[in-house]
Structures are given as structure tokens and as C-alpha cells.
Amino acid sequence: MSRLNVNIDHVATVREARRTIEPSLAAAAMMCEAAGADGITVHLRGDRRHIQDRDLYLLRDCVTTYLNVEMATGDEMISIALDARPDCVTLVEERPGEVTTEGGLDTVANFEAVKQAIETLRAKGIITSVFIDPEPSQIEAANKAGANQIELSTAYYAEATLGRAAFHPAGQRSTAHELTRLRTAAEHAAQLGVRVAAGHGLTTRNVGAVAAISHITEFNIGHSIIAGAIFKGLDLSVREMIDAIHRGRSTAK
């Protein structure tokens, strides 16, 4: 069975549009859990465009399932994580001015920073994950750095399902090609004994094929769920994503 962590960043995006107190991030987290989510994910960005430092402490007090915080590897972020004590920290690439995360963290090029962050977090009992592109060299570097888990970026796959080249350096590639990359990467990580998660750009329409990859055991999905909640409510939007994952998982191989 695959776990779903709901990313609620964009609940905070709406709140921060008016610098007010609603919608409540705590209420959103509890509604997601009540709907069957296995955990809550948030991304504390350097520019604090949505999630604020205080949100981590609020969520730590109210999330009863699993709290995953995405952040860059800098000392400021790691210090906040050590104080807030989420269940898991996912290390991500973060570029100034980007609309959303544009790709996986280059663990090869940033090996020492990633390794130091992982060692610091793990020493305090915090699970560590690294958001990377589905490439063997990145998986091996994350494993060597001591990560408990990797999260494979599904950005290229998601864009392929929309027929868009997006930011892929090689231009447009087929959905089948991107699924093969994800499957091969997941198998490689599993052989190394590293847990595998996936996320970025996934929707109820395209998540099934990824859920069918047996070595992927966790999903972090946000934008599609929060967008759906505008029209049908958060509870139903979460439940529909869980159902889509389970349907795909039933065909896993």
C-alpha cells in the first residue's frame, strides 16, 4: 500500500495573499488526516512565500500522522528543523525566483552539504529524504550521504502527460519514456535498500501509472488536491487522490 502525504502549501498561499489568519493551516491538516491522508507535507522556503516558521510549530502540535517538511540544505533551515522536530525533512533544490521547484537537488554536486545536513538531522532522530531526479548517479549519491529515503521528481513525467516540454533539458519526451526512467530509478534505489517516494505535478489523472511502480511506497501531492478542493471540498479531493493511488497500486508490478 502506498502512503499519501498531502502538501498544504497552497492553503498558506491563500492566507498570505492577505497576510491574515485564514484559511487555517491547522484545520486543513486535520481535514486531510480525517479524509485518510497518511501525512502532511509543507515546504519552508527561504522567501517565506507561503509557509511561515510558526506554521511548523503549529503543525507539529496538531498533526497526528506524519509531518514532512521540505527545505533547502542551508544552516538556517536545518536549525529550524532541529527545533521544530518534524518526523521527516526532505532536502530540496531551491532557486531564487522560481515559481515552483524546478527539478531535483543535485546531490552529486552538493554532496558535502547534503551529507552534513543528513548527519545533523539523523543525529536528532529525524528521518531524511532527498528530492532528486530519477538518475542513478543522484540515487547513489543520496544513499552514500546517508539518506533514509529518496523522493523521485515526477515533474518530467507530469509534463509529458500534458504534452509539454516544460524545463526538461532534452525537450519533450514521451510519457512511456519518463515512466521507464521512474521505474528503473525506483528499482535501483530499492536494490540499495533506500525507501522510495515520488511527487511533483501528479494528479488523479496521471498518478495511477506511477503508483503501479511497486517500489514507490509514498507520494507527496499538493497542488492538484488543493486546486480540486476549491470546487468540491478538501475532504473529497483528498479521498479521490487516495482512490486514484490505490487503483494504480492494484496493478503494481
C-alpha positions as CSV (number, residue, x, y, z in Angstrom):
1,M,0.0,0.0,0.0
2,S,1.3,3.5,-0.9
3,R,1.2,6.4,1.6
4,L,-0.2,9.8,0.6
5,N,1.2,12.9,2.3
6,V,-0.9,16.0,1.3
7,N,1.1,19.1,0.7
8,I,-0.9,22.1,2.1
9,D,1.5,24.9,1.0
10,H,-1.2,26.5,-1.1
11,V,-3.6,26.8,1.8
12,A,-1.0,29.1,3.2
13,T,-0.6,30.8,-0.2
14,V,-4.2,31.9,0.0
15,R,-3.7,33.0,3.6
16,E,-0.6,35.0,2.8
17,A,-2.3,36.8,-0.1
18,R,-4.0,38.9,2.5
19,R,-1.5,38.4,5.4
20,T,-4.4,37.2,7.5
21,I,-5.2,34.2,9.7
22,E,-7.4,32.2,7.3
23,P,-7.7,29.7,5.9
24,S,-6.3,27.8,8.8
25,L,-3.4,25.6,8.1
26,A,-4.1,23.5,11.2
27,A,-7.7,23.0,10.1
28,A,-6.6,22.0,6.6
29,A,-4.1,19.4,8.1
30,M,-6.7,17.9,10.3
31,M,-9.2,17.6,7.5
32,C,-6.7,15.9,5.3
33,E,-5.9,13.4,8.1
34,A,-9.6,12.8,8.7
35,A,-10.1,12.1,4.9
36,G,-7.4,9.4,5.1
37,A,-4.1,11.1,4.3
38,D,-1.1,9.4,5.9
39,G,0.8,12.6,6.5
40,I,1.1,16.3,5.9
41,T,3.9,17.9,3.8
42,V,4.9,21.6,3.8
43,H,7.8,23.5,2.1
44,L,9.5,26.2,4.2
45,R,11.1,28.4,1.5
46,G,13.7,31.0,2.0
47,D,11.4,33.7,0.8
48,R,8.6,32.5,3.1
49,R,6.1,33.0,0.3
50,H,3.6,30.7,1.9
51,I,4.7,28.5,4.9
52,Q,6.0,30.6,7.8
53,D,8.3,29.4,10.6
54,R,5.5,29.5,13.1
55,D,3.5,27.1,10.9
56,L,6.0,24.3,11.6
57,Y,5.4,24.5,15.3
58,L,1.6,24.8,14.9
59,L,1.6,21.7,12.7
60,R,3.9,19.8,15.0
61,D,1.4,20.3,17.7
62,C,-1.7,19.2,15.7
63,V,-0.5,16.7,13.1
64,T,-1.1,13.2,14.5
65,T,0.0,11.2,11.5
66,Y,3.4,12.2,9.9
67,L,4.9,15.6,9.3
68,N,7.3,16.0,6.4
69,V,9.0,19.4,5.9
70,E,10.7,20.2,2.6
71,M,13.6,22.7,2.8
72,A,17.0,23.6,1.4
73,T,20.2,22.5,3.0
74,G,21.3,25.8,4.5
75,D,22.2,26.2,8.1
76,E,19.2,28.4,8.9
77,M,16.7,25.8,7.6
78,I,18.4,22.9,9.3
79,S,18.4,24.8,12.6
80,I,14.7,25.4,12.3
81,A,14.1,21.8,11.6
82,L,16.1,20.7,14.6
83,D,13.9,23.0,16.8
84,A,10.5,22.1,15.3
85,R,11.3,18.4,15.1
86,P,9.1,17.2,12.2
87,D,9.1,13.4,11.5
88,C,10.9,13.9,8.3
89,V,12.9,16.5,6.4
90,T,13.1,16.3,2.6
91,L,16.0,18.2,1.2
92,V,15.2,20.1,-2.0
93,E,16.8,22.4,-4.6
94,E,15.6,26.0,-4.3
95,R,16.3,28.7,-6.8
96,P,15.5,32.4,-6.3
97,G,12.5,33.5,-8.3
98,E,11.3,30.0,-9.3
99,V,7.5,29.6,-9.4
100,T,7.8,26.1,-8.1
101,T,10.6,23.6,-7.5
102,E,12.1,23.1,-11.0
103,G,13.9,19.8,-10.5
104,G,15.7,17.6,-8.1
105,L,18.5,18.5,-5.8
106,D,21.9,17.9,-7.5
107,T,23.2,15.6,-4.7
108,V,26.3,14.8,-6.7
109,A,27.4,18.5,-7.0
110,N,26.3,19.3,-3.5
111,F,27.4,16.1,-1.8
112,E,29.1,17.6,1.3
113,A,26.3,20.0,2.1
114,V,23.7,17.2,1.7
115,K,25.8,14.7,3.8
116,Q,26.3,17.3,6.6
117,A,22.6,18.1,6.7
118,I,21.6,14.5,6.8
119,E,24.0,13.6,9.5
120,T,22.8,16.6,11.6
121,L,19.2,15.7,11.2
122,R,19.6,11.9,11.7
123,A,21.5,12.5,14.9
124,K,18.3,14.1,16.3
125,G,16.2,11.2,15.2
126,I,14.7,13.0,12.2
127,I,14.1,10.9,9.1
128,T,15.8,12.3,6.0
129,S,14.8,12.2,2.4
130,V,16.3,13.9,-0.7
131,F,14.2,15.1,-3.7
132,I,16.1,14.1,-6.8
133,D,15.7,13.5,-10.5
134,P,15.4,9.8,-11.4
135,E,19.1,9.3,-12.3
136,P,21.4,6.5,-11.0
137,S,24.2,8.9,-10.0
138,Q,21.8,11.0,-7.9
139,I,20.4,7.9,-6.2
140,E,23.8,6.6,-5.4
141,A,25.0,10.0,-4.0
142,A,21.9,10.3,-1.8
143,N,22.5,6.8,-0.5
144,K,26.1,7.5,0.2
145,A,25.2,10.6,2.0
146,G,23.1,8.5,4.4
147,A,19.5,9.4,3.3
148,N,16.8,7.2,4.7
149,Q,14.7,7.8,1.6
150,I,14.7,9.4,-1.8
151,E,11.8,11.2,-3.4
152,L,11.8,10.9,-7.2
153,S,10.8,14.0,-9.1
154,T,7.9,13.2,-11.3
155,A,7.9,16.7,-12.9
156,Y,9.1,15.5,-16.4
157,Y,6.5,12.6,-16.3
158,A,3.7,15.0,-15.3
159,E,4.6,17.5,-18.0
160,A,4.8,14.7,-20.6
161,T,1.2,13.7,-19.7
162,L,0.2,17.2,-20.6
163,G,2.2,17.2,-23.8
164,R,4.5,19.9,-22.7
165,A,8.3,20.1,-22.8
166,A,8.4,22.2,-19.7
167,F,12.0,22.7,-18.5
168,H,13.4,19.4,-19.5
169,P,16.9,20.0,-20.9
170,A,16.3,17.4,-23.6
171,G,12.9,18.8,-24.6
172,Q,9.7,16.8,-24.9
173,R,9.9,13.1,-24.1
174,S,7.2,10.6,-24.1
175,T,5.1,9.5,-21.1
176,A,6.4,6.0,-21.6
177,H,10.0,7.1,-21.6
178,E,9.5,9.0,-18.3
179,L,7.7,6.1,-16.7
180,T,10.6,3.9,-17.6
181,R,13.0,6.3,-16.0
182,L,11.0,6.3,-12.8
183,R,10.6,2.6,-12.7
184,T,14.3,2.0,-13.3
185,A,15.3,4.6,-10.7
186,A,12.9,3.1,-8.1
187,E,14.3,-0.4,-8.7
188,H,17.8,0.9,-8.4
189,A,17.1,2.6,-5.1
190,A,15.3,-0.5,-3.7
191,Q,18.4,-2.6,-4.5
192,L,20.4,-0.2,-2.4
193,G,18.0,-0.5,0.5
194,V,16.7,3.0,0.2
195,R,12.9,3.8,0.5
196,V,11.3,5.5,-2.5
197,A,8.8,8.3,-2.6
198,A,7.6,10.3,-5.6
199,G,6.0,13.6,-6.2
200,H,5.6,16.8,-8.3
201,G,2.8,17.6,-10.7
202,L,0.8,14.5,-10.0
203,T,-3.0,14.5,-10.4
204,T,-5.8,11.9,-10.2
205,R,-5.4,11.5,-14.0
206,N,-1.7,10.6,-14.1
207,V,-0.8,9.2,-10.6
208,G,-2.1,5.7,-11.3
209,A,0.8,4.7,-13.6
210,V,3.4,5.8,-11.1
211,A,1.5,4.1,-8.2
212,A,1.8,0.9,-10.3
213,I,5.6,1.0,-9.7
214,S,5.8,-1.4,-6.8
215,H,9.0,0.1,-5.2
216,I,7.4,3.6,-4.8
217,T,5.7,3.5,-1.4
218,E,5.0,7.2,-0.7
219,F,3.5,10.1,-2.6
220,N,3.7,13.8,-1.8
221,I,1.0,15.6,-3.7
222,G,-0.4,19.1,-3.1
223,H,-1.3,21.5,-5.9
224,S,-3.8,19.2,-7.6
225,I,-5.5,18.3,-4.3
226,I,-5.8,21.9,-3.1
227,A,-7.0,23.1,-6.6
228,G,-9.7,20.4,-6.6
229,A,-10.7,21.4,-3.1
230,I,-11.8,24.8,-4.4
231,F,-14.6,23.1,-6.4
232,K,-15.5,20.0,-4.3
233,G,-14.1,20.5,-0.9
234,L,-10.8,19.3,0.7
235,D,-12.2,16.0,2.1
236,L,-13.4,14.7,-1.3
237,S,-10.3,16.0,-3.1
238,V,-8.1,14.0,-0.7
239,R,-10.3,10.9,-0.9
240,E,-10.3,11.0,-4.7
241,M,-6.4,11.1,-4.8
242,I,-6.2,8.2,-2.4
243,D,-8.6,6.2,-4.6
244,A,-6.5,7.0,-7.7
245,I,-3.3,5.9,-6.0
246,H,-5.0,2.7,-4.8
247,R,-6.3,1.9,-8.2
248,G,-2.9,2.3,-9.7
249,R,-1.3,0.3,-6.9
250,S,-3.7,-2.6,-7.6
251,T,-1.8,-3.1,-10.9
252,A,1.6,-2.8,-9.3
253,K,4.4,-5.0,-10.7
